[in-house]
Amino acid sequence: MEIKYIYNQTPLGWVWQLVIDGYEFFYPCGDLKALKKFVKSELEVLLDKKESDSNHGLAFHACGYNSQAQQEFISYWEKQGLTVF
């Protein structure tokens, strides 16, 4: 598995983004240190999203249909310097 971090200009400004095996994720994006931490702790969520045909966000892949858990997931990573959806 090849994991790369790229610095791109997006509608959110200049942010670090993730590429796994050629698949470019828009989310998560933000601070490089936080992005690396996210990859280390949430790799299974990222791989699930990468292989999914659905248009669900990362929070859904991490928390399922529990909207409160999704919001807590998003808020936690926002405090770390990442935008996740």
Backbone as ProteinMPNN parsed JSONL, in Angstrom:
{"seq_chain_A": "MEIKYIYNQTPLGWVWQLVIDGYEFFYPCGDLKALKKFVKSELEVLLDKKESDSNHGLAFHACGYNSQAQQEFISYWEKQGLTVF", "coords_chain_A": {"N_chain_A": [[0.852, -1.177, 0.0], [0.61, 2.141, -0.917], [1.082, 5.216, 0.552], [0.632, 8.622, 0.309], [1.206, 12.1, 0.929], [-0.152, 15.12, -0.049], [0.128, 18.574, -0.906], [-2.283, 20.823, -1.508], [-4.172, 23.371, -3.231], [-7.391, 24.141, -2.353], [-11.022, 24.623, -2.227], [-11.125, 25.159, 0.458], [-8.8, 26.41, 0.996], [-5.165, 26.288, 1.14], [-4.211, 23.077, 1.815], [-3.198, 19.996, 3.399], [-3.538, 16.85, 1.899], [-4.589, 13.436, 1.312], [-3.36, 10.541, -0.369], [-3.986, 7.297, -1.272], [-2.738, 4.521, -2.686], [-3.051, 5.721, -5.237], [-5.628, 6.73, -5.077], [-7.194, 9.688, -4.527], [-8.126, 11.405, -1.737], [-10.529, 13.836, -0.811], [-11.406, 14.594, 1.709], [-9.91, 13.315, 4.623], [-8.59, 16.593, 5.336], [-6.14, 19.143, 5.929], [-3.983, 20.032, 8.554], [-0.686, 18.695, 8.391], [0.579, 17.066, 10.381], [-1.64, 16.282, 11.913], [-3.069, 14.943, 9.936], [-1.422, 12.736, 9.409], [-1.625, 11.49, 11.892], [-4.346, 10.857, 11.849], [-4.406, 8.999, 9.728], [-2.891, 6.96, 10.853], [-4.507, 6.171, 13.026], [-7.043, 5.739, 11.93], [-7.01, 4.12, 9.667], [-8.431, 1.856, 8.716], [-11.007, 2.913, 8.379], [-10.513, 4.737, 6.333], [-9.744, 2.974, 4.269], [-12.112, 1.549, 3.99], [-13.812, 3.594, 3.062], [-12.485, 4.174, 0.66], [-12.934, 1.847, -0.82], [-15.659, 1.825, -1.074], [-18.753, 2.235, -2.831], [-20.603, 4.051, -2.197], [-21.727, 7.404, -1.391], [-21.157, 8.273, 1.109], [-19.772, 10.07, 3.901], [-16.597, 10.201, 5.707], [-17.156, 10.2, 8.454], [-19.53, 8.771, 8.587], [-18.619, 6.26, 7.754], [-17.008, 5.693, 9.903], [-18.748, 5.769, 12.104], [-21.283, 4.842, 11.468], [-24.856, 5.035, 11.346], [-25.258, 6.686, 13.525], [-25.806, 9.781, 14.356], [-25.015, 11.581, 16.362], [-22.601, 10.474, 17.261], [-21.192, 10.703, 14.875], [-20.966, 13.504, 14.682], [-19.417, 14.037, 16.945], [-17.068, 12.693, 16.228], [-16.289, 14.218, 13.977], [-15.934, 16.724, 15.246], [-13.889, 16.126, 17.096], [-11.685, 15.595, 15.386], [-11.546, 18.025, 14.105], [-10.623, 19.683, 16.135], [-8.077, 18.708, 16.247], [-6.973, 19.705, 13.986], [-7.917, 18.988, 11.508], [-10.17, 18.722, 8.737], [-12.904, 16.753, 8.438], [-15.469, 14.8, 6.961]], "CA_chain_A": [[0.0, 0.0, 0.0], [1.372, 3.382, -1.001], [0.415, 6.367, 1.169], [1.324, 9.885, 0.037], [0.57, 13.325, 1.404], [0.036, 16.167, -1.049], [-0.284, 19.914, -0.482], [-3.11, 21.324, -2.612], [-5.097, 24.484, -3.044], [-8.77, 23.66, -2.445], [-11.958, 25.664, -1.794], [-10.861, 25.422, 1.874], [-7.468, 27.014, 1.083], [-4.065, 25.347, 0.977], [-4.319, 22.034, 2.845], [-2.612, 18.687, 3.139], [-4.514, 15.813, 1.579], [-4.101, 12.077, 1.35], [-3.5, 9.666, -1.534], [-3.68, 5.893, -0.972], [-2.727, 3.707, -3.915], [-3.551, 6.51, -6.353], [-6.959, 7.275, -4.79], [-7.061, 10.973, -3.838], [-9.214, 11.767, -0.835], [-10.671, 15.26, -0.506], [-11.382, 14.571, 3.175], [-9.58, 14.405, 5.528], [-7.606, 17.559, 4.866], [-5.755, 20.12, 6.939], [-2.63, 20.017, 9.093], [0.027, 17.462, 8.035], [0.772, 16.231, 11.567], [-2.952, 15.709, 12.242], [-3.425, 14.007, 8.871], [-0.659, 11.508, 9.657], [-2.237, 10.869, 13.074], [-5.616, 10.295, 11.391], [-4.108, 7.8, 8.936], [-2.431, 5.928, 11.782], [-5.584, 5.674, 13.895], [-8.303, 5.493, 11.21], [-6.699, 3.536, 8.359], [-9.527, 0.976, 8.278], [-12.093, 3.79, 7.917], [-10.093, 5.254, 5.032], [-9.803, 1.894, 3.292], [-13.538, 1.283, 3.775], [-14.301, 4.681, 2.197], [-11.855, 4.012, -0.651], [-13.537, 0.707, -1.523], [-17.114, 1.98, -1.09], [-19.407, 2.888, -3.967], [-21.554, 5.028, -1.662], [-21.256, 8.777, -1.271], [-21.129, 8.621, 2.536], [-18.533, 10.666, 4.372], [-15.764, 9.426, 6.613], [-17.825, 10.061, 9.749], [-20.475, 7.661, 8.448], [-17.854, 5.015, 7.723], [-16.472, 5.474, 11.252], [-19.769, 5.729, 13.163], [-22.568, 4.334, 11.014], [-25.992, 5.967, 11.299], [-25.336, 7.434, 14.78], [-25.459, 11.163, 13.996], [-24.291, 12.216, 17.47], [-21.233, 9.951, 17.192], [-20.576, 11.313, 13.7], [-20.611, 14.885, 15.004], [-18.294, 13.979, 17.887], [-15.918, 12.299, 15.418], [-15.923, 15.406, 13.197], [-15.45, 17.747, 16.181], [-12.595, 15.701, 17.632], [-10.636, 15.798, 14.388], [-11.433, 19.471, 13.858], [-9.748, 20.2, 17.206], [-6.721, 18.247, 15.932], [-6.498, 20.461, 12.824], [-8.376, 18.365, 10.263], [-11.558, 18.755, 8.326], [-13.413, 15.467, 7.975], [-16.909, 14.876, 6.675]], "C_chain_A": [[0.895, 1.235, 0.0], [0.529, 4.528, -0.439], [1.267, 7.596, 0.904], [0.498, 11.033, 0.601], [0.893, 14.416, 0.406], [-0.515, 17.486, -0.514], [-0.988, 20.563, -1.662], [-3.876, 22.57, -2.223], [-6.502, 23.96, -3.319], [-9.703, 24.825, -2.133], [-11.79, 26.03, -0.31], [-9.526, 26.128, 2.093], [-6.405, 25.958, 0.82], [-4.09, 24.367, 2.136], [-3.547, 20.787, 2.409], [-3.734, 17.689, 2.91], [-3.803, 14.475, 1.443], [-4.34, 11.353, 0.024], [-3.089, 8.264, -1.087], [-3.833, 5.098, -2.266], [-3.359, 4.434, -5.098], [-4.929, 7.115, -6.152], [-6.78, 8.548, -3.974], [-8.314, 11.261, -3.025], [-9.308, 13.285, -0.763], [-10.636, 15.439, 1.007], [-10.693, 13.299, 3.612], [-8.576, 15.356, 4.877], [-7.324, 18.558, 5.977], [-4.282, 20.027, 7.27], [-1.95, 18.669, 8.82], [0.196, 16.534, 9.238], [-0.54, 15.539, 11.956], [-3.378, 14.684, 11.198], [-2.695, 12.675, 9.06], [-1.223, 10.754, 10.863], [-3.553, 10.191, 12.684], [-5.372, 8.995, 10.631], [-3.701, 6.659, 9.864], [-3.584, 5.331, 12.582], [-6.852, 5.27, 13.152], [-8.072, 4.865, 9.833], [-7.828, 2.649, 7.846], [-10.716, 1.784, 7.752], [-11.76, 4.323, 6.523], [-10.184, 4.173, 3.947], [-11.248, 1.517, 2.976], [-14.126, 2.327, 2.831], [-13.761, 4.51, 0.774], [-12.538, 2.917, -1.468], [-15.053, 0.833, -1.697], [-17.6, 2.662, -2.378], [-20.391, 3.961, -3.498], [-20.913, 6.412, -1.585], [-21.25, 9.222, 0.193], [-19.766, 9.19, 2.902], [-17.777, 9.752, 5.321], [-16.435, 9.2, 7.958], [-18.852, 8.929, 9.702], [-19.726, 6.328, 8.473], [-17.288, 4.683, 9.101], [-17.568, 5.162, 12.268], [-21.108, 5.149, 12.737], [-23.629, 5.425, 11.048], [-26.148, 6.817, 12.561], [-24.862, 8.866, 14.54], [-24.703, 11.88, 15.115], [-22.824, 11.76, 17.464], [-20.498, 10.536, 15.989], [-20.111, 12.727, 14.014], [-19.443, 14.947, 15.982], [-17.0, 13.61, 17.17], [-15.39, 13.511, 14.642], [-15.317, 16.47, 14.101], [-14.081, 17.391, 16.751], [-11.48, 15.994, 16.635], [-10.468, 17.261, 14.015], [-10.51, 20.103, 14.889], [-8.302, 19.79, 16.972], [-6.131, 18.984, 14.724], [-6.896, 19.884, 11.481], [-9.841, 18.653, 10.003], [-11.907, 17.359, 7.819], [-14.91, 15.629, 7.774], [-17.496, 13.508, 6.847]], "O_chain_A": [[1.813, 1.356, 0.811], [-0.588, 4.776, -0.894], [2.456, 7.627, 1.22], [-0.724, 10.951, 0.731], [2.053, 14.625, 0.05], [-1.495, 17.509, 0.232], [-0.37, 20.826, -2.694], [-4.187, 22.796, -1.054], [-6.771, 23.406, -4.384], [-9.231, 25.913, -1.804], [-12.256, 27.082, 0.128], [-9.154, 26.415, 3.23], [-6.707, 24.867, 0.336], [-4.003, 24.765, 3.297], [-3.286, 20.566, 1.226], [-4.739, 17.679, 3.621], [-2.574, 14.401, 1.458], [-5.376, 11.526, -0.617], [-1.983, 8.065, -0.586], [-4.914, 5.021, -2.849], [-4.111, 3.839, -5.87], [-5.367, 7.93, -6.963], [-6.272, 8.5, -2.854], [-9.417, 11.348, -3.564], [-8.283, 13.96, -0.663], [-9.939, 16.31, 1.527], [-10.903, 12.263, 2.981], [-7.817, 14.97, 3.988], [-8.159, 18.788, 6.852], [-3.435, 19.952, 6.38], [-2.567, 17.619, 8.996], [-0.026, 15.329, 9.116], [-0.547, 14.354, 12.288], [-3.983, 13.668, 11.538], [-3.289, 11.61, 8.889], [-1.29, 9.525, 10.855], [-3.84, 9.082, 13.136], [-6.057, 8.0, 10.867], [-4.126, 5.52, 9.673], [-3.632, 4.119, 12.791], [-7.665, 4.524, 13.698], [-8.878, 5.071, 8.926], [-8.148, 2.688, 6.658], [-11.359, 1.379, 6.783], [-12.618, 4.355, 5.642], [-10.649, 4.438, 2.839], [-11.574, 1.202, 1.832], [-14.858, 1.982, 1.902], [-14.496, 4.682, -0.198], [-12.698, 3.056, -2.681], [-15.661, 0.024, -2.398], [-16.936, 3.542, -2.926], [-20.947, 4.694, -4.316], [-19.695, 6.552, -1.704], [-21.331, 10.416, 0.48], [-18.747, 8.846, 2.303], [-18.251, 8.677, 5.688], [-16.3, 8.126, 8.544], [-19.018, 8.206, 10.684], [-20.152, 5.383, 9.137], [-17.109, 3.509, 9.428], [-17.349, 4.378, 13.191], [-21.992, 4.98, 13.577], [-23.336, 6.597, 10.809], [-27.094, 7.599, 12.651], [-23.66, 9.133, 14.523], [-23.835, 12.707, 14.836], [-21.918, 12.573, 17.642], [-19.306, 10.833, 16.078], [-18.997, 13.112, 13.659], [-18.576, 15.812, 15.861], [-15.944, 14.163, 17.478], [-14.191, 13.79, 14.653], [-14.292, 17.059, 13.758], [-13.213, 18.255, 16.874], [-10.454, 16.572, 16.994], [-9.374, 17.691, 13.649], [-9.701, 20.967, 14.551], [-7.388, 20.461, 17.453], [-4.929, 18.897, 14.468], [-6.316, 20.221, 10.449], [-10.64, 18.807, 10.927], [-11.282, 16.849, 6.889], [-15.532, 16.511, 8.366], [-18.698, 13.325, 6.658]]}, "name": "protein", "num_of_chains": 1, "seq": "MEIKYIYNQTPLGWVWQLVIDGYEFFYPCGDLKALKKFVKSELEVLLDKKESDSNHGLAFHACGYNSQAQQEFISYWEKQGLTVF"}
